[in-house]
Amino acid sequence: MAVTLEGLPRAVAVAVVPGGAVGAHALQADLDAAGDALISVRHVSADLGTNDDLTAEFSITGYNEIDNTGGTDTTDDYLVVTYAKAAGA
């Protein structure tokens, strides 16, 4: 799931995806390593007991893919990914 907000200098989008083992995580969004920028990655549990900022652990590694190799295992939880689209995208 992805939602795009407009009206800012760059479009901002949010995607919510299932967490998992450390490494690559696939998004169903329009995230592109060429020009898009991560704003935040939050680790959220279904009961909201976990709500941690993991942005520093993640990078965009490909089209619709972020990676946190060596980071936190988010299995059974969710990632809330906020990103800015490339200028003009």
Order of alpha helices (4+ residues) and beta strands (2+ residues): beta-beta-beta-beta-beta-beta-beta-beta
